[in-house]
Amino acid sequence: MKHRVLVAGASGAIGAALVPLLIKAGYAVFGTTRRADRAKTLADAGVTPVVVDVFDALALHDALVRIAPHSVIHQLTDLPHGLDPARMAEAVAANARIRDEGTRNLIAAAIAAGSKRMIAQSIAWAYRPGERPYDESCALDIDAQGPRGISVRGVAALEHHVLNTALLTGTVLRYGQIYGPRTGIEVAAGSSPLHVEAAAYAAFLALERSRSGIYNIAGDDAEVDSAKAKRELGWSPDLRAGTPV
């Protein structure tokens, strides 16, 4: 068996698609959820469930120290199913809090547990408007106003925490707009669409290849350039369940 991996947000859409890849490859998988009613679903999938809230820093610290995962994959979000417009205004602030405070708590716990790697979910539509397609060297739109500004600054905080913690090798995956099973969005939409299973494969390949840095992860019809992920991770937007691990 390979080393221990903790998937933060294992019961979410990407987490649920990622878990089978990790188990099939021989990792011992632990998965967090803040909802106790989801623990059985995780256990049935072969995951050791960890019921903990990322904002409870002490409980999170104790859980990770007990598990001592080699790697942590951060797939935590706080978004309504299908990005329900009636709930998005509240979700924008909640999601930004997870990206900043939640990520800081997760990193502190991972370091205390002796973890070596952190792979984290970011977004691919946070670039400052300019010439397209955007690659990973392009600036984020941190001066944006309103809800977009809240989201982008949350993203910038997450990426800073993950990439600038000396004791962890950090990888940031800038995902396009997710669609597919369990997302509530069945067809490709947005400026950088990405199937949820292809998103899961990106996290798996980042773990397998031990790559650090930032990677755009989106479909070929996106306004971002994913050439770096294809070249360095061996990733493709066509990856789906059933593709050999």
FIVEXMI-122607 format. One record per residue (C-alpha): residue number from 1; y, x, z. Coordinates in Angstrom, 1 decimal, padded with zeros to 4 digits. Last residue first. Layout:
BEGIN
ATOM resi     yy     xx     zz
ATOM  NUM      Y      X      Z
...
! end
This chain:
BEGIN
ATOM resi     yy     xx     zz
ATOM  245  004.6 -005.0 -013.4
ATOM  244  003.2 -006.8 -016.5
ATOM  243  005.4 -009.6 -017.7
ATOM  242  003.9 -012.8 -016.4
ATOM  241  007.1 -014.2 -014.9
ATOM  240  010.0 -013.2 -017.3
ATOM  239  011.7 -010.2 -018.7
ATOM  238  013.8 -011.0 -021.8
ATOM  237  017.1 -009.7 -020.3
ATOM  236  015.5 -006.2 -020.5
ATOM  235  015.3 -003.5 -017.9
ATOM  234  014.0  000.1 -018.4
ATOM  233  016.0  001.1 -015.4
ATOM  232  018.1  003.9 -016.9
ATOM  231  018.5  002.9 -020.5
ATOM  230  018.3 -000.9 -020.2
ATOM  229  020.4 -000.9 -017.1
ATOM  228  023.0  001.3 -018.8
ATOM  227  023.1 -000.9 -021.9
ATOM  226  024.0 -004.0 -019.9
ATOM  225  027.5 -004.4 -021.6
ATOM  224  029.5 -007.4 -020.3
ATOM  223  030.8 -010.3 -022.3
ATOM  222  027.2 -011.6 -022.5
ATOM  221  025.2 -012.5 -025.6
ATOM  220  022.6 -009.8 -024.8
ATOM  219  021.9 -011.4 -021.4
ATOM  218  023.2 -009.9 -018.1
ATOM  217  022.6 -007.2 -015.6
ATOM  216  025.5 -004.8 -015.3
ATOM  215  024.5 -001.8 -013.2
ATOM  214  026.3  000.1 -010.5
ATOM  213  025.0  003.3 -008.7
ATOM  212  021.7  004.5 -007.4
ATOM  211  018.3  004.6 -009.1
ATOM  210  015.0  004.8 -007.2
ATOM  209  013.1  003.8 -010.3
ATOM  208  010.8  001.4 -008.5
ATOM  207  013.6 -000.1 -006.4
ATOM  206  016.0 -000.5 -009.4
ATOM  205  013.0 -001.9 -011.4
ATOM  204  012.4 -004.6 -008.8
ATOM  203  016.0 -005.6 -008.5
ATOM  202  016.3 -005.8 -012.3
ATOM  201  013.1 -007.8 -012.4
ATOM  200  014.6 -010.5 -010.1
ATOM  199  017.6 -010.9 -012.4
ATOM  198  015.2 -011.3 -015.4
ATOM  197  013.5 -014.0 -013.5
ATOM  196  016.8 -015.8 -012.7
ATOM  195  017.7 -015.9 -016.4
ATOM  194  021.1 -014.4 -017.0
ATOM  193  024.2 -015.8 -018.7
ATOM  192  027.4 -013.7 -019.0
ATOM  191  030.3 -015.8 -020.0
ATOM  190  029.0 -019.0 -018.6
ATOM  189  025.9 -021.1 -019.3
ATOM  188  022.2 -020.6 -020.1
ATOM  187  020.2 -023.7 -019.4
ATOM  186  018.5 -025.2 -016.3
ATOM  185  021.1 -024.8 -013.7
ATOM  184  019.9 -026.1 -010.3
ATOM  183  018.9 -022.5 -009.5
ATOM  182  015.3 -023.1 -008.4
ATOM  181  013.9 -022.3 -011.9
ATOM  180  016.4 -021.2 -014.5
ATOM  179  020.1 -020.1 -014.6
ATOM  178  022.1 -017.3 -013.1
ATOM  177  025.6 -016.4 -014.2
ATOM  176  025.6 -012.6 -014.8
ATOM  175  024.4 -010.2 -012.2
ATOM  174  026.2 -007.0 -011.2
ATOM  173  023.4 -005.1 -009.6
ATOM  172  024.6 -002.6 -007.0
ATOM  171  022.4  000.3 -005.9
ATOM  170  022.9  002.3 -002.7
ATOM  169  021.0  005.3 -001.4
ATOM  168  021.7  005.0  002.4
ATOM  167  022.8  007.4  005.1
ATOM  166  026.1  008.2  003.4
ATOM  165  027.3  004.6  003.2
ATOM  164  029.7  004.5  000.3
ATOM  163  027.8  002.6 -002.4
ATOM  162  026.7 -000.4 -000.3
ATOM  161  029.8 -000.9  001.7
ATOM  160  032.2 -000.4 -001.2
ATOM  159  030.1 -002.8 -003.4
ATOM  158  030.2 -005.5 -000.8
ATOM  157  034.0 -005.1 -000.2
ATOM  156  034.7 -005.3 -004.0
ATOM  155  032.5 -008.4 -004.3
ATOM  154  034.4 -010.1 -001.5
ATOM  153  037.7 -009.1 -003.2
ATOM  152  036.4 -010.6 -006.4
ATOM  151  035.4 -013.9 -004.7
ATOM  150  038.7 -014.4 -002.8
ATOM  149  040.7 -013.5 -005.9
ATOM  148  038.8 -016.0 -008.0
ATOM  147  039.4 -018.7 -005.4
ATOM  146  043.2 -018.2 -005.7
ATOM  145  044.8 -015.1 -007.2
ATOM  144  043.4 -012.1 -008.9
ATOM  143  044.6 -008.7 -007.7
ATOM  142  041.0 -007.4 -007.2
ATOM  141  040.1 -007.9 -010.9
ATOM  140  037.5 -005.2 -010.9
ATOM  139  038.1 -002.1 -013.0
ATOM  138  035.9 -001.1 -015.9
ATOM  137  033.5  001.8 -015.4
ATOM  136  030.5 -000.5 -015.2
ATOM  135  031.0 -001.7 -018.8
ATOM  134  033.0 -004.6 -020.0
ATOM  133  032.4 -005.9 -023.5
ATOM  132  035.3 -006.5 -024.0
ATOM  131  038.8 -005.1 -023.9
ATOM  130  040.8 -006.4 -020.9
ATOM  129  040.8 -008.9 -018.1
ATOM  128  040.0 -007.3 -014.7
ATOM  127  036.2 -007.5 -014.2
ATOM  126  034.7 -010.0 -011.7
ATOM  125  032.3 -011.7 -014.1
ATOM  124  029.3 -009.4 -013.6
ATOM  123  028.5 -010.4 -010.0
ATOM  122  026.9 -008.5 -007.1
ATOM  121  023.4 -008.5 -005.6
ATOM  120  022.5 -005.5 -003.5
ATOM  119  019.9 -002.7 -003.4
ATOM  118  019.9 -000.6 -000.3
ATOM  117  017.6  002.4  000.2
ATOM  116  016.7  004.8  003.1
ATOM  115  016.0  002.6  006.0
ATOM  114  015.9  004.2  009.5
ATOM  113  016.1  001.0  011.4
ATOM  112  019.5  001.7  012.8
ATOM  111  020.7  002.4  009.2
ATOM  110  019.3 -000.9  008.1
ATOM  109  020.9 -002.8  010.9
ATOM  108  024.3 -001.3  010.1
ATOM  107  023.8 -002.1  006.4
ATOM  106  022.9 -005.7  007.1
ATOM  105  025.9 -006.2  009.4
ATOM  104  028.3 -004.7  006.9
ATOM  103  026.8 -006.8  004.2
ATOM  102  027.2 -010.0  006.2
ATOM  101  030.8 -009.1  007.0
ATOM  100  031.8 -008.4  003.4
ATOM   99  029.5 -010.2  000.9
ATOM   98  028.6 -012.9  003.4
ATOM   97  032.2 -013.6  004.1
ATOM   96  032.9 -013.8  000.4
ATOM   95  030.1 -016.4  000.1
ATOM   94  031.6 -018.5  002.8
ATOM   93  035.1 -018.4  001.2
ATOM   92  033.8 -019.4 -002.2
ATOM   91  031.4 -022.0 -000.7
ATOM   90  034.2 -024.1  000.8
ATOM   89  035.8 -024.5 -002.6
ATOM   88  032.4 -024.9 -004.3
ATOM   87  031.3 -028.0 -002.5
ATOM   86  032.4 -030.8 -004.8
ATOM   85  031.8 -028.5 -007.8
ATOM   84  028.0 -028.3 -007.0
ATOM   83  027.0 -024.8 -008.0
ATOM   82  023.6 -026.0 -009.0
ATOM   81  022.5 -025.9 -005.4
ATOM   80  025.4 -024.9 -003.2
ATOM   79  026.3 -021.2 -002.7
ATOM   78  026.0 -019.1  000.4
ATOM   77  024.5 -015.9 -001.0
ATOM   76  022.1 -013.2  000.3
ATOM   75  020.1 -011.2 -002.2
ATOM   74  020.2 -007.8 -000.4
ATOM   73  017.2 -005.7 -001.0
ATOM   72  016.4 -003.4  001.9
ATOM   71  014.2 -000.3  001.6
ATOM   70  012.1  001.8  004.0
ATOM   69  011.8 -001.2  006.3
ATOM   68  011.6 -000.5  010.0
ATOM   67  010.2 -003.9  011.0
ATOM   66  011.2 -003.8  014.7
ATOM   65  014.5 -002.0  014.0
ATOM   64  015.2 -004.6  011.3
ATOM   63  014.7 -007.5  013.6
ATOM   62  016.7 -006.0  016.5
ATOM   61  019.7 -005.2  014.3
ATOM   60  019.6 -008.7  012.8
ATOM   59  019.5 -010.3  016.3
ATOM   58  022.5 -008.1  017.4
ATOM   57  024.5 -008.7  014.2
ATOM   56  024.2 -012.5  014.3
ATOM   55  026.1 -013.0  011.1
ATOM   54  023.1 -012.2  008.9
ATOM   53  021.3 -015.2  010.6
ATOM   52  017.6 -014.5  011.4
ATOM   51  014.2 -016.0  010.7
ATOM   50  012.0 -013.1  009.5
ATOM   49  009.1 -014.2  007.5
ATOM   48  006.2 -011.8  006.6
ATOM   47  005.8 -012.6  002.9
ATOM   46  002.6 -013.5  001.2
ATOM   45  003.9 -016.6 -000.6
ATOM   44  002.4 -018.9  002.0
ATOM   43  004.3 -016.9  004.6
ATOM   42  007.6 -017.5  002.8
ATOM   41  007.0 -021.2  002.5
ATOM   40  006.0 -021.3  006.2
ATOM   39  009.3 -019.6  007.2
ATOM   38  011.5 -022.1  005.2
ATOM   37  011.8 -024.6  008.1
ATOM   36  013.2 -021.9  010.3
ATOM   35  016.3 -021.6  008.2
ATOM   34  018.3 -018.4  008.4
ATOM   33  015.9 -016.7  006.0
ATOM   32  014.8 -013.2  005.9
ATOM   31  011.8 -011.8  004.0
ATOM   30  009.4 -009.0  004.8
ATOM   29  007.3 -007.6  002.0
ATOM   28  004.6 -004.9  002.2
ATOM   27  004.8 -003.4 -001.3
ATOM   26  001.7 -003.2 -003.5
ATOM   25  003.1 -003.9 -007.0
ATOM   24  001.8 -007.5 -006.9
ATOM   23  003.7 -008.0 -003.6
ATOM   22  007.0 -006.7 -005.0
ATOM   21  006.8 -008.8 -008.2
ATOM   20  005.7 -011.9 -006.3
ATOM   19  008.8 -011.5 -004.0
ATOM   18  011.4 -011.2 -006.8
ATOM   17  011.3 -014.7 -008.1
ATOM   16  011.7 -016.3 -004.6
ATOM   15  014.4 -013.8 -003.8
ATOM   14  016.3 -014.7 -007.0
ATOM   13  016.3 -018.4 -006.2
ATOM   12  016.7 -018.1 -002.5
ATOM   11  013.9 -017.9  000.0
ATOM   10  013.9 -014.1  000.2
ATOM    9  017.6 -014.0  001.2
ATOM    8  017.4 -010.5  002.7
ATOM    7  014.3 -008.9  001.1
ATOM    6  012.9 -006.3  003.4
ATOM    5  010.6 -003.7  001.8
ATOM    4  007.9 -001.8  003.6
ATOM    3  006.3  001.2  001.7
ATOM    2  003.5  001.1 -000.8
ATOM    1  000.0  000.0  000.0
! end
